[in-house]
Amino acid sequence: MDKFVILINKNSGTVLRLGEEKVRAMLTERLGDRMVSLELLETKDIQTTLHKLAAEKPKGVLVGGGDGTAVCAAEILGPAKVPFAVLPLGTMNLLAQDLGSAVTFEQTLERLETFVGDEIDVGLCNGRMFLCSAVVGFVPESAVVREELREAATIETLARFVGTIHRGLGGEIRHKLHIKRTEAEAPHTLETTSLIISNNAFVKKPSSGAERFLRETLTTGKLGVYSAAPKDIMDGLKIALALWQGDWQEQESIMSFQTPELIVDTPDRNILVSLDGEPVTMELPLKFSVLPKGLPILRMELAA
């Protein structure tokens, strides 16, 4: 196995939970003879180091963090054709699991055997990269309010957060979107609480709730499009339970299809979009597409 440069986001959830020294010790014990270097860095310093690595072009890089850290690595290392693996140190770790990791960092290190080079599709929204999903509606709106609550935990921000969750679950948050698959196609009007566009479709019937957002492949060249529109609070709670259990795609209020491209528009000038968990205000129309096998990566192979 090649030796690796390892970069860890020191602000990722697992590092904050276990502590920097514990994470460093675990990596050194498991990968010590395979490491060129190991650094735990702030996000801004990770970006600087990734740019340096893009110029140096090492054979392999291991990036530890969540999906946001993975996207940062992809944006910098991808154009330089430097393959990298993702260690699951974030909250969701969706991409890491798609690339072979276990659910947690500890489980992954215990079973880690090797890495295999591969190429995966890249999702694009108005030219911006996403590796997992882009979401319009309830998800980015609730994320903004949640961040406000973290910054100022007052009665007002708590009430706003609870109110947003209640309105989302009850289907009171509604967006009238005009969607079409190509420029030439006539638009279809869709009323939705959440519109999810995934880079390749999610597994239809996962074996467990932990695989609710797992993708069987990242090389179909297609987007998975999902609309959730709960009728009322009871329907919303039913969808939330199904999300936890993993069978959310079977719910009556979920609509889905696959397409290589998607155009989303409204009469508004801008719209809030969550790109791999990061809320971003973007200009309309939103033009989604897939860059087939546009990113070199290292898949993880674990012992059974």
N, C-alpha and C positions, 0 to 999 in steps of 0.2 A: 504494500500500500504506500502511496506517496505521502510525503510529509506535508503538513498544513500550517498555514497562518490562521490563528484563531482570534476573532474579534468578538467581544461580548459587550452587549449594552448593559452597563452597570445599573441602569434605572429600570430594567425589565423586572416583571413580577417575581420570577423565581430567584433572581439575585437579591432582591429586597427581602424575600422570605427566608432564604437560606444564609445570606450574608456573602460578601465577596470572597472571603478566605475559604469558606466551605466550597463554593463553586470552583474556585481555583484549584483546591486540593483534589476535588473529584475529577476534574478534567486532567490534571497532571497524573493522577493514579491510573486513569483509563487510557489516556492518549499520549502519555509522556514521551515515548520514543518516536511518536509520529508528529510532534509539534516542532515547527520552526520557531514559533513565538506564540505567546498568549497575553492578550491585553484586555482589561476591563475598562471601557471608555464611556465618556459622555456621548450623547448622540452627535453633537457637532464635531467631536473628535473622531468618531467613527467615520463620518463623511470624509474628513480630511485624509484619514488613513486609507479608506477605500479608493480615493482618487490616486493616491500614491501607488497602491497595489495595481490599479488599472493600468498604470504606466509601466510597472515592473513585470506584470503578467506572470504571477506564480502559477504553479500547476493546480493548486487547490486552496480554497479559502473556506473556513467554517465560520459562519456568522451566527451568534447567539442572541436571541431576542424574540419579539413577537412578529406579527405580520407586517407591521410598519417598518421594522428594522430590515425584514426580508426585501420589501419593496425598495428601500433605500439602497441596499446592496445590488438589487437587479438593475436599478436605474444607472448605477455607476459602473458596475462590473459587466453588465450585459453587453453594452456597445463595444467593450474591449475584449469580449469573448473569453472572459476569465470565469471558469466554472466555480460554483460555490454551493455549499450545503447549508441547511438551516437547522440549528439546534433549538429545540422547543423550550424557550425560556420566558415566553410571553404569557398572556392570559388565555388566548384562544388557541394559538399555534396551529391554525388551519392549514397553512401551506406546508409546514413541517410534517404534519401527519399525511398530507397528500403525497409527500416525497419520502414516506416510509418510516417516520419516527413513531414512537409510542406517544401516549397522551402526555406524559410528564417527562421532564428532563432526567429524573432519577431512573425511571423505567427504561428510557432510551439508552443511557450509558451502560446500564446493566446488561443489555442485550445487543449492544452495537457490535457488528462484525466487520463490515466494510462499506465502501462507497463506490457507486457505479456512475459513470458519466452518462448524461442524457440531455435532451433538449425538450422544452415544454412551450406551450402556447402562452402568449401574453395578451391580456385584455387591454383595450384602449378606449378611453372616453375623452373625446375631443383632443386626442393626442396624448393624454396623460395615462400612464401605465397603472393597471391594477392586476394583481395576480390571483386574487380570490374572488372578490365581488364588489360591485358598485350598487348602492341602494339609494332610492329616492323615497321621501315621505317620512313616516314615523321614526325610523331608525336614526337618521342623522338629526332630526329635530329633537329627539329625546337625548341624543348624545350631547348636543349643545347645552341643553338644560341641566344635564347631569354634571357637566363641567362647571357650569355656574354654581351648582350646589357645592361642588368640591372647593371652589375658590371662596365662597361665602356661604357658610351653612347657617342661614337665617330662616325664620319662619316663612318669609315670603318666597325664598328660593325652594324650600322644601315643598311648600304648597304648589308652586308652579311645576315642580318635578312630578309630584303625585298626580296633579291634574293632567299633565301631558301623558303620563302612562295610562291613566283612566280613559282619556279621550282616544288614545291609540288602540287600546284593547277593545273599546266599544265601537270602533269604526267611525268615530266622530271626526278624526283627522282624515280628510279625503282630498285627493288631488285628481283633477280632471286632466288626463294626459292624452296627447295625440301621438300614437305610435305607428310606425310602419317599418317594414323590413328593408326597403330600398327607396331611393329618391323617387323613382317612377311610380311607386305603389301609392294608392289612395290611403290616407291615414285612417286609423281606427281609433275611436274615442274610448278611453279606458278610465273608469273611476276606481281608484285604488287607495288603500291606506299605506301600503308599502310595495314598491316595485324593486325587485332584486334582479340584477343582471350578473350572472356568474361566468367566470372564465372556465368554460366547459360545465356540463350539467352535473348536479349533485346525484349521488347514488339514489335510485328510486326507492328501494326498500332496504335501508341499512339494518344490520344485524343488532345494533344497540344504539342507544341515545347518543353515545360518544361519537358516533359516525354520522350524526344528523346533517353535517355539511361536508361530508367526505365526497370526493370525486373519484370515480373509477379510473379515469384517464384525464390527462391534461394535453391531449394531442388530437382532438377531434376537429379542431379549427372552427368550433361553434360556441356560441353563447347559450347559456341556459337562462331563460327569462321566466320569472315567477311573480305573480301578483297576489297579494293577500288583502282581502276586503271583508273583514268580519261584519256581520249583520248587526250585532249588538254585543253587550259586554259578555254575555254567556258564550256566544260564539267565539269571541276573542280569547276568553279563558280556555276554551276547548282547543283552539289553535296553539295557545301557549303551552298547554299540557302535551299536545302532540309534538311540539318542538322539543320538549324535554325528552319525550320517549323516542323521538326519531322518525315517526310516521307522519310528519306534518304535510307531506305532499299528497296524502290521501284525503285531506280535508276538503269538504265541499266548497269552502270559500277560497281555495287556492287554485289559481289558473296557471298553466305553464306551457311553454313550447321552446323549441331550439331554433336558432337562426345564426348565420355567419355575421349578420349585421343588424343593427337596430337604430332607429332614429326616434328620439323622444322630444316632443315640443309642447309648449303651452303658450298662451297669450302673454305670459310674463317675460321679463327680460332675463332674469336670473333664477336659479333654483339651487337648493342645498342638496349636495350629493355626498354620500359617505363612500370614500374610496379606500377599501381595505381597512375600514374602521376610522378613517380620518375625515371629519366633516369639512367639505370644501364648497364654497359658493362658485357656481359655474354658469357661463353664458349659455343660453338656449339658441338653437336646438342642441341636444346632446346626441352626439354621433358615436355609437359603440361599434367596435369591430374587434377582430382577432388577428394577431400576427402569428401565423402558424410556426411552431417550433422556433420561436424567436429568442429564446433564452437558454443558454447552456447552464446546466445545474449538475449537482451531484446528488443522486438518490442514495438513501440510506438502506442498508440491508441489516435486519435484526435477526438474532437467533430466535427460534420458535419458543 
